[in-house]
Amino acid sequence: MTQIIKVQKGTKDILPTDVSVWQSLEEKALELFTKYGYKEIRTPIFEATELFSRGVGDTTDIVNKEMYTFEKSERSLTLRPENTAGVVRSFIENGMHRLPAPVKLWYKGPMFRYERPQAGRQRQFHQVGVECFGSSEPVADAEVIILATEYLKSIGLNDLIVEINSLGCPECREDYKKRIKEVLKPEFDNLCDDCKARYEKNPLRLLDCKVDSCKEIFEKPEIKAVINSDFICDECREHYEKVKEYLNAVNVKFVENKLLVRGLDYYTRTVFEIKSNNLGAQNAVCGGGRYDNLVKQLGGEDTPAVGWAMGMERLCYLVDFPPEKKSDIFVVSNYPEQAFELTQKLRAAGYVAEFDFANKKFNKQLEKAVKSANYAVFLGEDELKNNNLTVKNLNTSVQKTLSYNDLQNIKNI
């Protein structure tokens, strides 16, 4: 017997019974993001590897451990592990900096990271996200956070926690990095291997560690005091305070988390996560922040930007699946040619219509109609002779006879 090829670990088929919730998430995104002035962009699934090593950061786990990279014609290509870098590349390449600011873009689609699969996290996963280019004003930060909360509410999620922090600008956080290294130096040997590597390359990333033993170290009073210290410069502090004022103005509740640094190197100033209490330990459903240096870092003009992304698999775990939609009409008939012709006429009239390809017995067809459609249209010998149709509303059991050409009145029964 030929061996069955199964779906790869960390990937998942989205079956017809499940796809309705995905469509609902995407439709809500299009509707709400359009109201906020965002336009959809679709970038390639693979990009030059250098885009992610330069954009995401060569000290991140994504670049060091998780990327799917391959060689083709002596070029190094990578399946996108996230989409901000790709959107920034497109922004630069297509001259979008010449458009009136702010330039607001949103996306949806698959991403790829080689990591341990768990609830709501796959190796091929999907994200929906927004990117806003051209405004350094704190109101832009506040608006993207508000948009994220509004989107989550629109799909029925209300038990949410918004966490925010400011990483400051590259200049004002250099001293902070030095102080973190100094206070953690006596604990260096007790740090996990990843934190030991981050200690020199990017000490801020130490604060993002999920290992319990490292978390305990960060809770020590002398270390916690440095982590919680107010290190940002006056300009960054004013920006952060304004963001909080805008959020308070529209009653978006938030908590400040000094350990929140996000897992990507490109963030500056505002960073945030939105968490759900229904996902266990890995409870973040949205993450984002400001990345004012990334456009220039990837070869474009100096352009401030802010955005976020959400994992759609995690959202699917949290929202209720809508029932699978039934067809409008199922044609029940033992005259296959005439049933086929009628089904086509019904589709042309705007109905979602089906008939039985196998021409099974009348009762079997009716059973299928009851399970899959709202109306059964009977086309038998009498109907063909009299040029009419017998229509039954399968939800109310009301049954009537209509003229063969009176298709528009079927839904009035």
KOLKOL-482939 format. One record per residue (C-alpha): residue in one letter; x, y, z. Coordinates in nm, 2 decimals, m for minus. Layout:
<atoms>
(A; (X; Y; Z))
...
</atoms>
This chain:
<atoms>
(M; (0.00; 0.00; 0.00))
(T; (0.13; 0.35; m0.09))
(Q; (0.22; 0.54; 0.22))
(I; (0.00; 0.84; 0.29))
(I; (0.18; 1.18; 0.29))
(K; (0.06; 1.38; 0.59))
(V; (0.06; 1.75; 0.67))
(Q; (0.40; 1.87; 0.80))
(K; (0.45; 1.93; 1.17))
(G; (0.37; 2.29; 1.26))
(T; (0.13; 2.34; 0.97))
(K; (m0.24; 2.29; 0.95))
(D; (m0.51; 2.26; 0.69))
(I; (m0.79; 2.51; 0.72))
(L; (m1.09; 2.30; 0.64))
(P; (m1.42; 2.42; 0.49))
(T; (m1.58; 2.37; 0.83))
(D; (m1.34; 2.61; 0.99))
(V; (m1.28; 2.87; 0.71))
(S; (m1.59; 3.07; 0.79))
(V; (m1.42; 3.21; 1.11))
(W; (m1.11; 3.31; 0.90))
(Q; (m1.33; 3.48; 0.65))
(S; (m1.51; 3.66; 0.93))
(L; (m1.18; 3.79; 1.08))
(E; (m1.06; 3.91; 0.74))
(E; (m1.39; 4.08; 0.66))
(K; (m1.39; 4.26; 1.00))
(A; (m1.03; 4.37; 0.93))
(L; (m1.12; 4.52; 0.59))
(E; (m1.42; 4.69; 0.72))
(L; (m1.26; 4.85; 1.03))
(F; (m0.92; 4.93; 0.89))
(T; (m1.08; 5.10; 0.59))
(K; (m1.27; 5.33; 0.84))
(Y; (m0.93; 5.43; 0.98))
(G; (m0.79; 5.51; 0.64))
(Y; (m0.57; 5.20; 0.59))
(K; (m0.53; 5.04; 0.25))
(E; (m0.43; 4.67; 0.20))
(I; (m0.09; 4.57; 0.07))
(R; (0.02; 4.22; m0.03))
(T; (0.40; 4.15; m0.03))
(P; (0.58; 3.84; m0.15))
(I; (0.60; 3.54; 0.08))
(F; (0.98; 3.52; 0.04))
(E; (1.23; 3.80; 0.04))
(A; (1.61; 3.84; 0.04))
(T; (1.75; 3.70; 0.36))
(E; (1.94; 4.03; 0.42))
(L; (1.61; 4.21; 0.46))
(F; (1.54; 4.02; 0.78))
(S; (1.89; 4.01; 0.92))
(R; (1.92; 4.39; 0.88))
(G; (1.56; 4.47; 0.96))
(V; (1.45; 4.23; 1.23))
(G; (1.80; 4.21; 1.38))
(D; (2.08; 3.96; 1.39))
(T; (2.05; 3.93; 1.77))
(T; (1.69; 3.80; 1.76))
(D; (1.58; 3.44; 1.80))
(I; (1.39; 3.48; 1.47))
(V; (1.70; 3.55; 1.27))
(N; (1.93; 3.32; 1.47))
(K; (1.71; 3.02; 1.51))
(E; (1.37; 3.03; 1.34))
(M; (1.40; 3.14; 0.98))
(Y; (1.33; 2.91; 0.68))
(T; (1.62; 3.01; 0.45))
(F; (1.73; 2.85; 0.13))
(E; (1.97; 2.91; m0.16))
(K; (1.85; 2.96; m0.52))
(S; (2.08; 3.07; m0.80))
(E; (2.35; 3.17; m0.55))
(R; (2.10; 3.40; m0.37))
(S; (1.99; 3.36; m0.01))
(L; (1.61; 3.38; 0.02))
(T; (1.39; 3.35; 0.33))
(L; (1.03; 3.28; 0.38))
(R; (0.90; 3.58; 0.57))
(P; (0.90; 3.53; 0.95))
(E; (0.71; 3.86; 0.99))
(N; (0.58; 4.12; 0.75))
(T; (0.69; 4.46; 0.88))
(A; (1.03; 4.44; 0.71))
(G; (0.86; 4.34; 0.38))
(V; (0.61; 4.63; 0.40))
(V; (0.90; 4.87; 0.47))
(R; (1.09; 4.73; 0.17))
(S; (0.79; 4.79; m0.05))
(F; (0.73; 5.14; 0.10))
(I; (1.09; 5.23; 0.00))
(E; (1.10; 5.05; m0.33))
(N; (0.77; 5.19; m0.46))
(G; (0.84; 5.55; m0.35))
(M; (0.55; 5.57; m0.10))
(H; (0.74; 5.84; 0.10))
(R; (0.63; 6.08; m0.17))
(L; (0.26; 6.02; m0.08))
(P; (0.09; 6.26; 0.17))
(A; (0.17; 6.14; 0.52))
(P; (0.06; 5.94; 0.70))
(V; (0.07; 5.64; 0.47))
(K; (m0.15; 5.38; 0.63))
(L; (m0.11; 5.01; 0.52))
(W; (m0.26; 4.68; 0.64))
(Y; (m0.18; 4.32; 0.55))
(K; (m0.29; 3.96; 0.61))
(G; (m0.12; 3.64; 0.52))
(P; (0.11; 3.35; 0.61))
(M; (0.44; 3.38; 0.80))
(F; (0.70; 3.11; 0.87))
(R; (0.91; 3.04; 1.18))
(Y; (1.08; 2.71; 1.29))
(E; (0.97; 2.69; 1.65))
(R; (0.79; 2.45; 1.88))
(P; (0.42; 2.43; 1.79))
(Q; (0.18; 2.50; 2.07))
(A; (m0.17; 2.63; 2.12))
(G; (m0.23; 2.90; 1.87))
(R; (0.13; 2.89; 1.74))
(Q; (0.24; 2.71; 1.42))
(R; (0.54; 2.70; 1.20))
(Q; (0.33; 2.83; 0.92))
(F; (0.10; 3.09; 1.09))
(H; (m0.10; 3.38; 0.97))
(Q; (m0.09; 3.74; 1.08))
(V; (m0.30; 4.05; 1.03))
(G; (m0.13; 4.38; 1.09))
(V; (m0.11; 4.75; 1.02))
(E; (0.18; 4.99; 0.95))
(C; (0.15; 5.37; 0.97))
(F; (0.44; 5.57; 0.81))
(G; (0.53; 5.94; 0.82))
(S; (0.41; 6.06; 1.16))
(S; (0.63; 6.10; 1.47))
(E; (0.34; 6.23; 1.67))
(P; (0.23; 6.04; 1.98))
(V; (m0.13; 6.04; 1.85))
(A; (m0.02; 5.80; 1.58))
(D; (0.10; 5.55; 1.85))
(A; (m0.23; 5.59; 2.03))
(E; (m0.44; 5.55; 1.72))
(V; (m0.28; 5.21; 1.62))
(I; (m0.33; 5.09; 1.98))
(I; (m0.69; 5.20; 1.97))
(L; (m0.74; 5.04; 1.63))
(A; (m0.61; 4.71; 1.77))
(T; (m0.85; 4.72; 2.07))
(E; (m1.14; 4.81; 1.84))
(Y; (m1.06; 4.52; 1.61))
(L; (m1.04; 4.27; 1.89))
(K; (m1.37; 4.40; 2.03))
(S; (m1.53; 4.38; 1.69))
(I; (m1.46; 4.00; 1.68))
(G; (m1.61; 3.96; 2.03))
(L; (m1.30; 3.98; 2.25))
(N; (m1.34; 4.20; 2.55))
(D; (m1.13; 4.03; 2.83))
(L; (m0.81; 4.21; 2.73))
(I; (m0.51; 4.37; 2.89))
(V; (m0.32; 4.65; 2.71))
(E; (0.05; 4.67; 2.83))
(I; (0.27; 4.96; 2.72))
(N; (0.62; 5.08; 2.78))
(S; (0.87; 5.32; 2.62))
(L; (1.21; 5.20; 2.51))
(G; (1.33; 5.55; 2.45))
(C; (1.54; 5.65; 2.15))
(P; (1.87; 5.48; 2.07))
(E; (2.06; 5.76; 2.24))
(C; (1.89; 5.77; 2.57))
(R; (1.88; 5.40; 2.62))
(E; (2.25; 5.34; 2.58))
(D; (2.31; 5.43; 2.94))
(Y; (2.02; 5.21; 3.04))
(K; (2.18; 4.91; 2.86))
(K; (2.51; 4.97; 3.05))
(R; (2.33; 4.99; 3.38))
(I; (2.15; 4.66; 3.31))
(K; (2.48; 4.49; 3.23))
(E; (2.64; 4.62; 3.54))
(V; (2.37; 4.51; 3.77))
(L; (2.34; 4.16; 3.60))
(K; (2.71; 4.10; 3.59))
(P; (2.72; 3.91; 3.93))
(E; (2.43; 3.69; 3.80))
(F; (2.58; 3.62; 3.46))
(D; (2.66; 3.25; 3.53))
(N; (2.30; 3.20; 3.64))
(L; (2.15; 3.33; 3.33))
(C; (2.01; 3.10; 3.06))
(D; (2.23; 3.04; 2.75))
(D; (2.02; 3.28; 2.54))
(C; (2.05; 3.56; 2.79))
(K; (2.43; 3.50; 2.81))
(A; (2.44; 3.56; 2.43))
(R; (2.22; 3.86; 2.46))
(Y; (2.42; 4.01; 2.74))
(E; (2.68; 4.15; 2.50))
(K; (2.48; 4.19; 2.18))
(N; (2.16; 4.34; 2.31))
(P; (2.11; 4.35; 2.68))
(L; (1.75; 4.49; 2.65))
(R; (1.65; 4.16; 2.51))
(L; (1.73; 4.00; 2.84))
(L; (1.41; 4.15; 2.98))
(D; (1.21; 3.96; 2.72))
(C; (1.33; 3.62; 2.85))
(K; (1.06; 3.37; 2.93))
(V; (1.28; 3.13; 3.13))
(D; (1.16; 3.12; 3.50))
(S; (1.51; 3.12; 3.65))
(C; (1.59; 3.44; 3.46))
(K; (1.25; 3.60; 3.56))
(E; (1.34; 3.53; 3.93))
(I; (1.67; 3.71; 3.88))
(F; (1.50; 4.01; 3.74))
(E; (1.27; 4.02; 4.05))
(K; (1.57; 4.08; 4.29))
(P; (1.53; 4.42; 4.44))
(E; (1.86; 4.57; 4.33))
(I; (1.80; 4.45; 3.97))
(K; (1.43; 4.54; 3.96))
(A; (1.52; 4.89; 4.07))
(V; (1.74; 4.94; 3.77))
(I; (1.48; 4.78; 3.53))
(N; (1.21; 5.01; 3.67))
(S; (1.43; 5.33; 3.66))
(D; (1.32; 5.62; 3.45))
(F; (1.60; 5.62; 3.19))
(I; (1.43; 5.79; 2.89))
(C; (1.53; 6.15; 2.79))
(D; (1.29; 6.44; 2.83))
(E; (1.18; 6.43; 2.47))
(C; (1.10; 6.06; 2.48))
(R; (0.93; 6.10; 2.82))
(E; (0.71; 6.38; 2.68))
(H; (0.61; 6.16; 2.38))
(Y; (0.53; 5.87; 2.61))
(E; (0.31; 6.08; 2.84))
(K; (0.12; 6.21; 2.54))
(V; (0.05; 5.86; 2.42))
(K; (m0.10; 5.78; 2.77))
(E; (m0.30; 6.10; 2.76))
(Y; (m0.46; 6.01; 2.42))
(L; (m0.54; 5.66; 2.55))
(N; (m0.70; 5.79; 2.86))
(A; (m0.90; 6.04; 2.66))
(V; (m1.09; 5.76; 2.49))
(N; (m1.10; 5.53; 2.80))
(V; (m0.86; 5.27; 2.67))
(K; (m0.74; 5.10; 2.99))
(F; (m0.37; 5.01; 3.01))
(V; (m0.10; 4.90; 3.24))
(E; (0.27; 5.00; 3.22))
(N; (0.52; 4.71; 3.21))
(K; (0.89; 4.80; 3.23))
(L; (0.98; 4.44; 3.13))
(L; (0.80; 4.49; 2.79))
(V; (1.07; 4.52; 2.52))
(R; (0.93; 4.31; 2.24))
(G; (1.13; 4.04; 2.05))
(L; (1.25; 4.25; 1.76))
(D; (1.54; 4.49; 1.74))
(Y; (1.38; 4.77; 1.54))
(Y; (1.15; 4.91; 1.81))
(T; (1.20; 5.26; 1.95))
(R; (1.00; 5.46; 2.20))
(T; (0.64; 5.31; 2.24))
(V; (0.60; 4.93; 2.25))
(F; (0.28; 4.75; 2.35))
(E; (0.12; 4.41; 2.38))
(I; (m0.25; 4.32; 2.41))
(K; (m0.31; 4.00; 2.61))
(S; (m0.61; 3.77; 2.66))
(N; (m0.68; 3.59; 2.98))
(N; (m0.80; 3.29; 2.78))
(L; (m0.48; 3.16; 2.63))
(G; (m0.27; 3.05; 2.93))
(A; (0.10; 3.15; 2.96))
(Q; (0.15; 3.25; 2.60))
(N; (m0.14; 3.50; 2.61))
(A; (m0.03; 3.78; 2.38))
(V; (m0.27; 3.83; 2.09))
(C; (m0.12; 4.15; 1.95))
(G; (0.22; 4.32; 1.97))
(G; (0.37; 4.62; 1.82))
(G; (0.53; 4.96; 1.86))
(R; (0.72; 5.25; 1.70))
(Y; (1.01; 5.18; 1.47))
(D; (1.14; 5.53; 1.37))
(N; (1.48; 5.41; 1.23))
(L; (1.38; 5.10; 1.03))
(V; (1.30; 5.28; 0.70))
(K; (1.64; 5.45; 0.70))
(Q; (1.81; 5.14; 0.82))
(L; (1.68; 4.95; 0.51))
(G; (1.79; 5.22; 0.27))
(G; (1.50; 5.46; 0.26))
(E; (1.46; 5.82; 0.37))
(D; (1.44; 5.90; 0.74))
(T; (1.07; 5.81; 0.81))
(P; (0.90; 5.76; 1.15))
(A; (0.66; 5.46; 1.16))
(V; (0.44; 5.26; 1.40))
(G; (0.24; 4.94; 1.37))
(W; (0.13; 4.61; 1.51))
(A; (0.06; 4.25; 1.42))
(M; (m0.18; 3.98; 1.54))
(G; (m0.16; 3.60; 1.51))
(M; (m0.48; 3.48; 1.35))
(E; (m0.45; 3.13; 1.48))
(R; (m0.46; 3.27; 1.83))
(L; (m0.76; 3.47; 1.75))
(C; (m0.93; 3.16; 1.61))
(Y; (m0.88; 2.99; 1.95))
(L; (m1.06; 3.28; 2.12))
(V; (m1.36; 3.36; 1.90))
(D; (m1.67; 3.15; 1.85))
(F; (m1.69; 2.97; 1.52))
(P; (m2.00; 3.08; 1.33))
(P; (m2.21; 2.79; 1.20))
(E; (m2.13; 2.68; 0.85))
(K; (m2.35; 2.86; 0.61))
(K; (m2.61; 2.66; 0.43))
(S; (m2.68; 2.68; 0.06))
(D; (m2.99; 2.88; m0.04))
(I; (m3.15; 2.60; m0.25))
(F; (m3.11; 2.23; m0.31))
(V; (m3.28; 2.10; m0.63))
(V; (m3.44; 1.76; m0.57))
(S; (m3.51; 1.58; m0.89))
(N; (m3.46; 1.25; m1.07))
(Y; (m3.42; 1.43; m1.40))
(P; (m3.05; 1.52; m1.39))
(E; (m3.03; 1.72; m1.71))
(Q; (m3.33; 1.94; m1.61))
(A; (m3.20; 1.97; m1.26))
(F; (m2.86; 2.09; m1.39))
(E; (m3.03; 2.35; m1.61))
(L; (m3.25; 2.47; m1.32))
(T; (m2.96; 2.49; m1.09))
(Q; (m2.77; 2.71; m1.33))
(K; (m3.07; 2.94; m1.37))
(L; (m3.10; 2.97; m0.99))
(R; (m2.73; 3.06; m0.97))
(A; (m2.77; 3.32; m1.24))
(A; (m3.06; 3.46; m1.04))
(G; (m2.82; 3.51; m0.74))
(Y; (m2.89; 3.20; m0.53))
(V; (m2.63; 2.96; m0.38))
(A; (m2.78; 2.65; m0.54))
(E; (m2.68; 2.28; m0.56))
(F; (m2.82; 1.95; m0.70))
(D; (m2.72; 1.59; m0.67))
(F; (m2.46; 1.48; m0.92))
(A; (m2.52; 1.11; m0.85))
(N; (m2.89; 1.13; m0.91))
(K; (m2.97; 0.93; m0.59))
(K; (m3.31; 0.83; m0.48))
(F; (m3.56; 1.10; m0.41))
(N; (m3.55; 1.05; m0.03))
(K; (m3.17; 1.05; m0.01))
(Q; (m3.17; 1.38; m0.20))
(L; (m3.42; 1.53; 0.03))
(E; (m3.22; 1.42; 0.34))
(K; (m2.92; 1.60; 0.19))
(A; (m3.13; 1.91; 0.12))
(V; (m3.24; 1.93; 0.48))
(K; (m2.88; 1.92; 0.60))
(S; (m2.73; 2.16; 0.36))
(A; (m2.99; 2.41; 0.23))
(N; (m3.27; 2.65; 0.34))
(Y; (m3.50; 2.56; 0.06))
(A; (m3.58; 2.24; m0.14))
(V; (m3.70; 2.29; m0.50))
(F; (m3.87; 1.98; m0.63))
(L; (m3.86; 1.92; m1.00))
(G; (m4.05; 1.60; m1.09))
(E; (m4.27; 1.48; m1.37))
(D; (m4.57; 1.70; m1.27))
(E; (m4.36; 2.01; m1.24))
(L; (m4.20; 1.95; m1.58))
(K; (m4.54; 1.89; m1.74))
(N; (m4.70; 2.20; m1.59))
(N; (m4.39; 2.43; m1.62))
(N; (m4.38; 2.50; m1.24))
(L; (m4.18; 2.42; m0.93))
(T; (m4.27; 2.29; m0.59))
(V; (m4.07; 2.49; m0.32))
(K; (m4.04; 2.40; 0.04))
(N; (m3.90; 2.62; 0.31))
(L; (m3.69; 2.37; 0.51))
(N; (m3.69; 2.59; 0.82))
(T; (m4.06; 2.65; 0.85))
(S; (m4.20; 2.35; 0.64))
(V; (m4.41; 2.59; 0.44))
(Q; (m4.45; 2.45; 0.08))
(K; (m4.59; 2.63; m0.23))
(T; (m4.60; 2.60; m0.60))
(L; (m4.44; 2.86; m0.82))
(S; (m4.41; 2.92; m1.19))
(Y; (m4.09; 2.78; m1.33))
(N; (m3.98; 3.14; m1.42))
(D; (m4.09; 3.29; m1.09))
(L; (m3.75; 3.23; m0.92))
(Q; (m3.72; 3.56; m0.74))
(N; (m4.02; 3.47; m0.51))
(I; (m3.86; 3.16; m0.37))
(K; (m3.73; 3.34; m0.06))
(N; (m4.07; 3.48; 0.01))
(I; (m4.20; 3.14; 0.10))
</atoms>
